Each structure stands twice: as C-alpha cells, then as structure tokens.
C-alpha cells in the first residue's frame, strides 16, 4: 500500500473509531436507572442504607415472619422521606457513639399493602385504616407517607437487644405503659424512644417499635411499589 493510501485509511479509521468507542458507547454500556427507585426518588423518598449503611435491616414484611404469614414486599429495602431518612441517620450516629445501633422492621409502606393489613387486622389501635375517595388515598398509615419507621436496638455486633415483646405483638405487653415484663427490655425501649425523640421521631403508645417523624402531615399518602432486589 502506498503512503497516500495508508494515510487515507488512517483518516477513515480516525473518523469511525470515536463513534464506536467514544463517550456515547460508554453511556450506552451503563446500566439504566431502576425505574422503581426513580419513582420513589421523584416522590421525595430516599433509601435509608444509602445514608447510613451500618443500620441493620430486618424488614419483616419481605418475609413470612410477620403477622400476615406471607411476604407482602418484593424486597427488604427501606425507604423514607428524605428528611426522615436524614434524621434516622443521625439517630444511628448517636447510638453508635454508645456502642449500639438500629434495626429496622418497616419503613415506607405502599397504600395497597395497608389495605391488606386492614383486611387482616381491622383495629385502629394497631393498623391505620386506609380510606379512599374518588380512587385516591385520603387516610391511612404514616408509613404510607414515608414518615414512620418501626425500629429496635442492636448491640455493636448487630445482635438484637431484648425489647418488651416481639415485633408486631398486638397485645397490651407491647404498650409503652405496660409495667410488667423484663426490666432490661423496658430500659432498652426507653432508651430507643429517648434517642429517637431527640432527632424528631415521636413514639406511639400502643407499639414500642413504632415512631412517627415530625412533619408527617405535610407529606402525601403514596402507593408507589417497592423495588425488587436486596
């Protein structure tokens, strides 16, 4: 091949290769965003473990180990409104300074799941009644707003500490006013409530594990599905 033809071939390759292996190709190779997470993000929710990876998750409704006896979530991932997630990360930091940490049992809950819970346990003392008007949710649980979390305590190794009852124990023993039971478990419950309240989470009387985030009234009820995976 003569020198002029060789130079011409190189010029052609130089024009073609950037299109084959340039930035556009690199972008095409990147995985597309998970549409489920994108929808939650647009609604103002954040994945809690992205802010505080050391939080332990034991998301019971992604398993059969819950009062329904069935897995009603496609994954054990925890999402909350961004402001609530940031506060929970502060709770975790506070607890870790004491050699402790959080374990989470439930976070954001789709409204459609709330309806399942109400059908199984129509008791407003334990399950927020889901109400719709014109096909839109108007009343339900603060979990449906991404502004409630069910939590317990773990030690520095991630082992669950004694608490007054098991999670989702719908009995008087789960109440914060119950005076019987293990004194150590009661002390753990009080400590959890104290640290959560310091960072803007309010306990409810009937369930030691449930905390509502301040500002929940300004957040809409949601029925966005949880994403799969993890």
Order of alpha helices (4+ residues) and beta strands (2+ residues): alpha-alpha-alpha-beta-alpha-beta-beta-alpha-beta-alpha-beta-beta-beta-alpha-beta-beta
